[in-house]
Amino acid sequence: MSADERREQVIEAAVAEFSRTGFEGTTTAAIAKRVGVSQPYLFRLFPTKHALFTAAADRCFGAIEQRMRDAVGGRHGRAAIEAMIDAYQEILTKEQTLLRLQLQIYAAAVDDAEIRAVGHVRFAALWRLFGELSGVDPDEIMQFVARGMLGNVLQAFAVPFPPGRRLDGRWLADWARDAERP
């Protein structure tokens, strides 16, 4: 196996491990073990744990970007936003690793300037991509992003999305009314 192929394996393992236990809770030993390499070899591929986390974050954001591009196809305007809403809801419900890693990136950014800088750059790139793909005004992009962030929170709290339909305000109001109290 080439070093590039092994590097890809390590990034995939890092995505899986960091999504479960975060930056602080994940050891490079756990990532190396998942791939079947030694820790010294892992550090030849990625000189620091931050470099490995950054690669995992880049992979996460890159996957979301690609899903959005694929979903939009040739659509523009509101039709592009609608396609991205559907694609993001699918990510939230079917790709828990990406969701969890996003949440871990946000949490780690609170106390870590290096991770915060990576998140800053990648989130800004996502925002620009949404605008480029859709051509809608910034307020519509903000609504789309806000909807996605709400979806992140609901999924983190294991709130089931309405089967076969989009997340909407009426459904959320019904859910909140009927939710069990602690």
C-alpha positions in Angstrom: 0.0 0.0 0.0 1.3 3.4 -0.9 1.8 6.2 1.6 -1.0 8.1 -0.1 -3.4 5.2 0.3 -2.4 4.7 3.9 -2.9 8.4 4.5 -6.4 8.1 3.2 -7.1 5.2 5.5 -5.7 7.2 8.4 -8.0 10.2 7.6 -11.0 7.9 7.4 -10.1 6.3 10.8 -9.6 9.8 12.2 -13.0 10.9 11.0 -14.6 7.9 12.7 -12.6 8.2 16.0 -12.8 12.0 16.3 -16.6 11.9 15.6 -17.1 9.5 18.6 -14.8 11.0 21.2 -13.7 14.5 20.0 -10.3 16.1 19.8 -9.4 15.8 23.5 -10.9 12.3 24.0 -9.4 10.7 20.9 -5.9 9.3 21.1 -3.6 8.9 18.2 -3.0 5.3 19.4 -6.7 4.5 18.8 -6.5 5.9 15.3 -3.3 4.0 14.6 -4.8 0.8 16.0 -8.0 1.2 13.8 -5.8 1.4 10.7 -3.3 -1.2 11.9 -0.2 1.0 11.9 2.2 2.1 14.6 1.9 5.5 16.2 5.4 6.5 14.9 4.2 5.7 11.3 1.0 7.7 11.9 3.2 10.7 12.9 5.2 10.4 9.7 1.9 10.9 7.8 0.6 13.6 10.1 3.2 15.4 12.3 0.7 16.4 15.0 -2.7 15.4 16.4 -3.9 18.9 15.3 -2.8 18.1 11.7 -4.7 14.9 11.8 -7.8 16.6 13.2 -7.6 19.3 10.6 -7.4 16.6 7.9 -10.5 15.0 9.4 -12.3 18.3 9.5 -11.4 19.0 5.9 -12.8 15.6 4.9 -16.0 16.3 6.8 -16.6 19.8 5.2 -15.4 18.5 1.9 -18.0 15.7 2.0 -20.8 18.2 2.8 -19.6 20.5 0.0 -19.7 17.6 -2.5 -23.2 16.5 -1.4 -24.4 20.0 -2.0 -22.8 20.2 -5.4 -24.3 16.8 -6.4 -27.7 17.7 -5.1 -28.0 21.0 -6.9 -27.0 19.7 -10.3 -28.0 22.5 -12.7 -30.7 24.1 -10.5 -30.5 27.7 -9.4 -32.4 30.0 -7.0 -34.9 28.5 -4.7 -34.8 25.2 -6.5 -31.1 24.9 -5.6 -31.8 25.7 -1.9 -34.6 23.1 -1.9 -32.3 20.5 -3.3 -29.6 21.4 -0.6 -32.2 21.2 2.2 -33.1 17.7 1.1 -29.5 16.7 0.7 -28.6 18.1 4.2 -31.5 16.4 5.8 -30.3 13.1 4.3 -26.8 13.7 5.7 -28.3 14.3 9.2 -30.4 11.2 9.1 -28.2 8.8 7.3 -24.6 9.9 7.9 -24.2 10.2 11.6 -20.4 10.3 11.5 -20.4 13.5 9.5 -22.9 15.1 11.9 -21.0 14.0 15.0 -17.7 15.2 13.6 -19.2 18.6 12.8 -20.4 18.9 16.4 -17.0 17.8 17.7 -15.3 20.5 15.5 -17.6 23.2 16.9 -17.0 22.0 20.5 -13.2 21.8 20.1 -13.2 25.3 18.5 -14.4 26.8 21.8 -11.1 26.3 23.5 -8.6 25.7 20.7 -7.5 28.6 18.5 -6.0 26.3 15.8 -9.2 24.3 15.4 -11.3 27.5 15.6 -9.2 28.9 12.7 -9.8 25.8 10.6 -13.6 25.9 11.4 -13.7 29.6 10.5 -12.1 29.0 7.1 -14.1 25.9 6.2 -17.5 27.4 7.4 -16.8 30.5 5.3 -16.1 28.3 2.3 -19.4 26.5 2.9 -21.3 29.8 3.0 -19.6 31.0 -0.2 -20.4 27.6 -1.9 -24.1 27.9 -0.9 -24.2 31.3 -2.6 -22.4 30.2 -5.7 -24.5 27.1 -6.1 -27.9 28.8 -5.6 -27.4 32.4 -6.5 -29.8 33.5 -3.8 -29.4 36.5 -1.6 -27.5 36.2 1.7 -30.7 36.2 3.8 -31.9 33.0 2.1 -28.5 31.4 2.6 -28.7 32.4 6.3 -32.2 30.7 6.5 -30.8 27.6 4.9 -27.8 27.5 7.3 -30.0 28.2 10.3 -32.2 25.3 9.3 -29.2 23.0 9.0 -27.8 24.1 12.4 -31.2 23.4 14.0 -31.2 20.0 12.3 -27.7 19.4 13.9 -29.0 20.2 17.3 -32.1 18.1 17.0 -30.1 15.1 15.7 -27.6 15.5 18.6 -30.5 15.3 21.0 -31.9 12.2 19.1 -35.1 14.0 18.1 -36.5 11.9 15.2 -37.1 13.7 12.0 -40.6 13.4 10.6 -40.5 10.3 8.4 -40.9 11.0 4.7 -41.1 14.8 5.1 -39.0 17.8 5.8 -38.4 19.3 9.1 -40.8 22.2 9.5 -42.1 24.6 12.1 -45.5 22.9 12.6 -43.9 19.5 13.2 -41.4 21.0 15.6 -44.2 22.8 17.6 -46.1 19.5 17.8 -42.9 17.7 18.9 -42.1 20.3 21.5 -45.6 20.2 22.9 -45.6 16.4 23.2 -41.9 15.9 24.3 -41.5 14.2 27.6 -40.3 16.4 30.5 -37.3 15.3 32.4 
